[in-house]
Amino acid sequence: MRVIMIAIGSAGDVFPFIGLGAALTLRGHQVTLCSMPAFQHTIEARGLEFVPLCDEATYNAAMGDPRLWDPKTSFTVLWQAIAGLLEPVYDYVAAQDHDDTVVVGSLWALGARIAHEKYGFPYLSVQVSPSTLLSAHLPPVHPTFNVSPRLPLTLRKWLWRGIEYLSLDRTCAPQINALRHKRGLPSTAKHIFSQWMHAPQGVICLFPDWFAPVQQDWPQPLHMAGFPLFDGGNIGLDEQTQAFLKAGPAPIVFTQGSTEHFDQQFYRFALAALHRAGARGIFLTGDRPAIADLPSTVMQRPFLPMSSLLPHTAGLVHPGGIGAMSQAFAAGIPQIALPIAHDQFDNAERLVRMGCGIRLALPLDKHDLQGAITALLHDTRLQKACRRASSLTPADAASCETAVNVIEQCHARYSIPRLRQAS
């Protein structure tokens, strides 16, 4: 079996597909992962064929656009980038041999969804986080449009329909339907988020039901696979980091994830909060220049693998991306989430609901951060909830195995040769 995977987005969107692709190759399947050029080395290092969906300059420009991280403009700017990938994704998938192939697409692999309608090959869609599974029963939390769970159910349903029709469909449907009509598909796609974007042959959720319980109005058939926990491969910690970890109490990790929105003031607040709590810290700052005058109790690094680092730490402060959050669950450590855009608000709400962390709002108040760090270090209820989450988080191989089984079953049931034979 050949599996064509399309993963569009940042590391939190792409890394789960790399882990899943590696698990598929262990079963003897041929895997092609179409994604962003920033992840080519990691994809190929796992033995997967890589196909770029855009050039590096286009990807960097999209990720570096400050409007992408502003809740007021993030969805519109994100859609502009996604719309530019509709036809390239469609054309690549349409040109492949479909006879022994399953296509697996991320949330934004909508060109593949259109190609599935045209050619009928087996297609599964994947959700790496629950925020875009619209539900009136347990509404996801979004920065610009929210439906209160305290409202009557009938009213919640009407509000979601209005949001989808007046905002989501009006933004996304014109480009989707233009491509569908260009490729000879007669009908018009609507209810994009609640219905159309989800593959009718199955939706794989790469998160567990204890993090996001299945709702009766989620798309079906739906398969809960759990967190894949892939974060770049089996990369150990360098000697200097290991020495720092051994030199004192477990530190608190601060990471900006895929964003660039933790500014110098944030790190000054973090240093003051660590000093006040008598705690040590590790700042993971990406390409940010070195922070001047760091005390010996704080280390700065551009990147460290979370799966190797977090089990040796006391807590994690981050924007609320699903990748970092799942690694902290696995490590059994409490978290502080500072959501900026996209799924981070919903992830942070679920984190707090589980009792495994604290959500703070930006712009940050230094006293709030100090209080939250004190809670991370000393709140026994928080720590107990985190240990429970860790006990519920299986190894990444187990989560990937569930997803691989679903893909193999889809191939067995819906492969084009089998459908020809049945007809």
ZIVEN-V324453 format. One line per field, one symbol per residue. ss: DSSP state (H for helix, E for strand, - for the rest). phi: phi as a letter, one per 40 degrees, with the letter a starting at -180 (. if undefined). A space follows every 50 residues. Layout:
ss = ???
phi = ???
This chain:
ss = -EEEEE----HHHHHHHHHHHHHHHH---EEEEEE-HHHHHHHHH---EE EE---HHHHHHHHH-HHHH----HHHHHHHHHH--HHHHHHHHH------ EEEEE----HHHHHHHHHH--EEEEEE--HHH------------------ --HHHHHHHHHHHHHHHHHHHHHHHHHHHHHH---------HHHHH---- --EEE----------------EEE--------------HHHHHHHH---- -EEEE--------HHHHHHHHHHHHHH---EEEE-------------EEE E----HHHHHHH--EEEE---HHHHHHHHHH--EEEE------HHHHHHH HHHH--EEE------HHHHHHHHHHHHH-HHHHHHHHHHHHH---HHHHH HHHHHHHHHHHHHH-HHHHHHH-
phi = .bbbbbbbicdcccddcccccccccccgccbbbcacccbdccccccgbcb bccaccccccccccccccbbdcbccccdcdccdcbdcdcdcccccccccb bbbbbcdcccccccccccbgccabbbbcacccccaccbcccbcbbbbccc cdddccccccccccccbccccccdcccccccccgcccbcafdccbccccc cibbbcaccccadcbcbccbcbbcbgccgcbhhcbccccccccccccadd cbcbbcgccbbccccdcccccccccccgbbabbbbgccdcccfccccbbb bcaacccccccbbbibbachccccccccdccgbcbbbbcbafccccdccc dcccgbabbbcbcccccccccccccdcbcccccccccccccccccdcccc ccccdccccccccbdcdcccccc
